Amino acid sequence: MISRSQWGADESIRCDSPTYNDFIGGATVHHSAGNNDYTKAQSAGIVRSIYAYHAKTLGWCDIGYNALVDKYGQIFEGRSGGITNQVRAAHSGNNEVNTYAMGVAMAGTFETVEPASGMTDAVVPLLAWGFGQMGLQSQGTVQVRQAPDWTS
C-alpha cells in the first residue's frame, strides 16, 4: 500500500481530525469518474488531485475514500486516520447506508468500459484484507436500511 506521505498528501489542506466509527459493516466500491488513460507514474498525481478536489472544492476536509486503486493495481492509502482503523470516510455522505462502509475508489470511469484486470485483481484482496481487519466475513449477506431520498 502506498502511504499518504509516499503519494504526497499535503496535510496542510486537511481541515479536520478523522472521525472513527464503532464498527464497519461492509464496503462500497466507487469509481473516481476521472480519465482512464493514465500512466503508472501519473497515478499519485491523480490521487493528489482527487484529494485537493475533495478537501478544498467539496469541503470534505480530506480525500473521500479510505483507499484508492489505480488500473495497475497500485493501492493508495486514502483518508487520514490509519488504514487499519475504522475511519469514517466522506464517500458516505453520512447517509444510513454508507456511513459504516469502508470506501474504495477505482481511479477512472467505468460506466461504459470494464475496469482493468490489474485494478480488480487488487480490489478483491484489499476488501478481503479490510474485512479481516474489521472482523467481517468476506462472503454472505448484510441487510441495510434504504437510504432516504436526498433529492427531495
Rosetta blueprint (number, residue, H / E / L):
1 M L
2 I E
3 S L
4 R H
5 S H
6 Q H
7 W H
8 G L
9 A L
10 D L
11 E H
12 S H
13 I H
14 R L
15 C L
16 D L
17 S L
18 P L
19 T L
20 Y E
21 N L
22 D L
23 F L
24 I L
25 G L
26 G E
27 A E
28 T E
29 V E
30 H E
31 H E
32 S L
33 A L
34 G L
35 N L
36 N L
37 D L
38 Y L
39 T L
40 K H
41 A H
42 Q H
43 S H
44 A H
45 G H
46 I H
47 V H
48 R H
49 S H
50 I H
51 Y H
52 A H
53 Y H
54 H H
55 A H
56 K H
57 T H
58 L L
59 G L
60 W L
61 C L
62 D L
63 I L
64 G L
65 Y L
66 N L
67 A E
68 L E
69 V E
70 D L
71 K L
72 Y L
73 G L
74 Q L
75 I E
76 F E
77 E E
78 G L
79 R L
80 S L
81 G L
82 G L
83 I L
84 T L
85 N L
86 Q L
87 V E
88 R L
89 A L
90 A H
91 H H
92 S H
93 G L
94 N L
95 N L
96 E L
97 V L
98 N L
99 T L
100 Y L
101 A E
102 M E
103 G E
104 V E
105 A E
106 M E
107 A L
108 G L
109 T L
110 F L
111 E L
112 T L
113 V L
114 E L
115 P L
116 A L
117 S H
118 G H
119 M H
120 T H
121 D H
122 A H
123 V H
124 V H
125 P H
126 L H
127 L H
128 A H
129 W H
130 G H
131 F H
132 G H
133 Q H
134 M H
135 G L
136 L L
137 Q L
138 S L
139 Q L
140 G L
141 T L
142 V L
143 Q L
144 V L
145 R L
146 Q L
147 A L
148 P L
149 D L
150 W L
151 T L
152 S L
